[in-house]
């Protein structure tokens, strides 16, 4: 009886781990997914190529190199706004995130993406 219980418990734990891992978004949110989510919520969305954005001088962070940034997304709807920086790797995003700050906006990192936005814009992006 004890042996059967342990087998059932082990099976349950394995299935739980598989369920938890399959529920995680290991690849993170793509720029296309973020754009679609924000447009569906009524935001005006602008997506720019990372190299073009950094080289244009519009990027306010001196720590970001043009080859490190894949895409930049900005979206706004009234007072709600979000800036999303899609980096080439998670390590690059983490390294840059340590030096990035925007006053008055919530901030975070999700895999290769660093974001700054209002609470509602972050929620609407589904990051």
Sine and cosine of phi, psi and omega as CSV:
sin_phi,cos_phi,sin_psi,cos_psi,sin_omega,cos_omega
0.00,0.00,-0.69,0.73,0.00,-1.00
-0.90,0.45,-0.65,0.76,-0.01,-1.00
-0.91,0.41,-0.65,0.76,0.03,-1.00
-0.90,0.43,-0.68,0.74,0.02,-1.00
-0.87,0.49,-0.68,0.73,0.01,-1.00
-0.90,0.43,-0.62,0.78,0.04,-1.00
-0.90,0.43,-0.69,0.72,0.02,-1.00
-0.91,0.42,-0.67,0.74,0.03,-1.00
-0.89,0.46,-0.69,0.73,0.03,-1.00
-0.89,0.46,-0.69,0.73,0.04,-1.00
-0.88,0.47,-0.69,0.72,0.02,-1.00
-0.88,0.48,-0.69,0.72,0.01,-1.00
-0.90,0.44,-0.67,0.74,0.03,-1.00
-0.89,0.46,-0.70,0.72,0.02,-1.00
-0.91,0.42,-0.57,0.82,0.04,-1.00
-0.91,0.42,-0.69,0.72,0.01,-1.00
-0.89,0.45,-0.70,0.72,0.04,-1.00
-0.88,0.48,-0.67,0.74,0.02,-1.00
-0.90,0.44,-0.66,0.75,0.01,-1.00
-0.92,0.40,-0.72,0.69,-0.02,-1.00
-0.93,0.38,-0.58,0.82,0.01,-1.00
-0.96,0.30,-0.35,0.94,0.04,-1.00
-0.99,0.15,-0.27,0.96,0.00,-1.00
-0.99,0.17,0.58,-0.82,0.10,-1.00
-0.99,-0.12,1.00,0.00,-0.11,-0.99
-0.95,0.31,-0.41,0.91,-0.03,-1.00
-1.00,0.00,-0.22,0.97,-0.01,-1.00
0.99,0.14,0.04,-1.00,0.00,-1.00
-0.99,0.12,0.75,-0.66,0.05,-1.00
-1.00,0.08,0.28,-0.96,0.02,-1.00
-0.89,0.45,-0.60,0.80,0.01,-1.00
-0.92,0.38,-0.63,0.78,0.05,-1.00
-0.91,0.40,-0.69,0.72,0.01,-1.00
-0.89,0.46,-0.70,0.72,0.01,-1.00
-0.87,0.48,-0.72,0.69,0.00,-1.00
-0.89,0.46,-0.68,0.74,0.01,-1.00
-0.88,0.47,-0.70,0.71,-0.04,-1.00
-0.95,0.32,-0.65,0.76,0.04,-1.00
-0.91,0.42,-0.60,0.80,0.04,-1.00
-0.91,0.42,-0.46,0.89,0.03,-1.00
-1.00,0.01,0.05,1.00,0.09,-1.00
1.00,-0.07,0.24,0.97,0.00,-1.00
-1.00,0.10,0.48,-0.88,0.21,-0.98
-1.00,0.00,0.85,-0.52,-0.15,-0.99
-0.90,-0.45,0.72,-0.70,0.10,-1.00
-0.85,-0.53,0.80,-0.60,0.06,-1.00
-0.88,-0.47,0.75,-0.66,0.01,-1.00
-0.80,-0.60,0.53,-0.85,0.11,-0.99
-0.89,0.46,0.66,-0.75,-0.08,-1.00
-0.86,0.51,-0.72,0.70,-0.02,-1.00
-0.90,0.44,-0.69,0.72,0.03,-1.00
-0.88,0.47,-0.67,0.74,-0.02,-1.00
-0.90,0.44,-0.73,0.68,-0.02,-1.00
-0.92,0.38,-0.70,0.72,-0.04,-1.00
-0.94,0.35,-0.38,0.93,-0.02,-1.00
-0.96,0.29,-0.29,0.96,-0.05,-1.00
1.00,0.01,-0.02,1.00,0.01,-1.00
-0.97,0.23,-0.34,0.94,-0.01,-1.00
-0.96,0.26,0.81,-0.58,-0.06,-1.00
-1.00,0.02,0.05,1.00,-0.02,-1.00
-0.94,-0.33,0.89,-0.45,-0.02,-1.00
-0.96,0.28,-0.26,0.96,-0.05,-1.00
-0.98,0.18,-0.24,0.97,-0.06,-1.00
-1.00,0.00,0.80,-0.59,0.09,-1.00
-0.99,-0.11,0.52,-0.85,-0.09,-1.00
-0.87,0.49,-0.52,0.86,0.00,-1.00
-0.98,0.22,-0.21,0.98,-0.02,-1.00
-1.00,0.03,-0.39,0.92,-0.12,-0.99
-0.97,-0.25,0.86,-0.50,0.03,-1.00
-0.98,0.20,-0.79,0.61,-0.06,-1.00
-0.58,-0.82,0.42,-0.91,0.12,-0.99
-0.80,-0.60,0.74,-0.68,0.02,-1.00
-0.83,-0.56,0.71,-0.71,0.12,-0.99
-0.78,-0.63,0.73,-0.68,0.02,-1.00
-0.67,-0.75,0.57,-0.82,0.06,-1.00
-0.53,-0.85,0.50,-0.87,0.08,-1.00
-0.51,-0.86,0.98,-0.21,-0.07,-1.00
0.89,0.45,-0.84,-0.55,0.01,-1.00
-0.99,0.10,-0.21,0.98,-0.03,-1.00
-0.99,0.11,0.69,-0.72,0.02,-1.00
-0.43,-0.90,0.40,-0.92,0.04,-1.00
-0.51,-0.86,0.64,-0.76,0.12,-0.99
-0.92,-0.40,0.78,-0.63,0.02,-1.00
-0.79,-0.61,0.80,-0.60,0.00,-1.00
-0.94,-0.35,0.91,-0.40,-0.02,-1.00
-0.99,-0.16,0.96,-0.29,-0.07,-1.00
-1.00,0.00,0.19,-0.98,-0.03,-1.00
-0.95,0.32,-0.65,0.76,-0.01,-1.00
-0.70,-0.71,0.28,-0.96,0.07,-1.00
-0.90,0.43,-0.66,0.76,0.00,-1.00
-0.88,0.47,-0.66,0.75,0.03,-1.00
-0.90,0.43,-0.67,0.74,0.03,-1.00
-0.88,0.47,-0.71,0.70,-0.01,-1.00
-0.89,0.45,-0.69,0.72,-0.01,-1.00
-0.88,0.47,-0.68,0.73,0.01,-1.00
-0.96,0.28,-0.59,0.80,-0.03,-1.00
-0.84,0.55,-0.56,0.83,0.00,-1.00
-0.87,0.50,-0.39,0.92,-0.07,-1.00
-0.91,-0.41,0.12,0.99,-0.06,-1.00
-0.98,-0.22,0.65,-0.76,0.01,-1.00
-0.39,-0.92,0.69,-0.72,0.12,-0.99
-0.77,-0.64,0.86,-0.52,-0.07,-1.00
-0.89,0.46,0.74,-0.68,0.11,-0.99
0.99,0.13,0.03,1.00,-0.01,-1.00
-0.88,-0.48,0.53,-0.85,0.10,-0.99
-0.96,0.29,0.46,-0.89,-0.08,-1.00
-0.71,-0.70,0.37,-0.93,0.05,-1.00
-0.08,-1.00,0.14,-0.99,0.06,-1.00
-0.73,-0.68,0.72,-0.69,0.07,-1.00
-0.76,-0.64,0.97,-0.25,-0.06,-1.00
0.81,0.59,-0.90,-0.44,-0.08,-1.00
-1.00,0.02,0.11,0.99,-0.10,-1.00
-0.91,-0.40,0.76,-0.65,0.14,-0.99
-0.94,-0.33,0.72,-0.70,-0.07,-1.00
-0.70,-0.71,0.47,-0.88,0.08,-1.00
-0.71,-0.71,0.79,-0.61,-0.01,-1.00
-0.16,-0.99,0.08,-1.00,0.11,-0.99
-0.97,0.24,0.33,-0.94,-0.05,-1.00
-0.83,0.56,-0.72,0.70,-0.05,-1.00
-0.94,0.34,-0.62,0.79,0.01,-1.00
-0.91,0.42,-0.63,0.78,0.05,-1.00
-0.89,0.46,-0.70,0.71,0.02,-1.00
-0.89,0.45,-0.68,0.73,-0.02,-1.00
-0.92,0.38,-0.49,0.87,0.01,-1.00
-0.96,0.28,-0.36,0.93,-0.02,-1.00
0.90,0.44,0.56,0.83,0.03,-1.00
-0.96,0.27,0.00,0.00,0.00,0.00
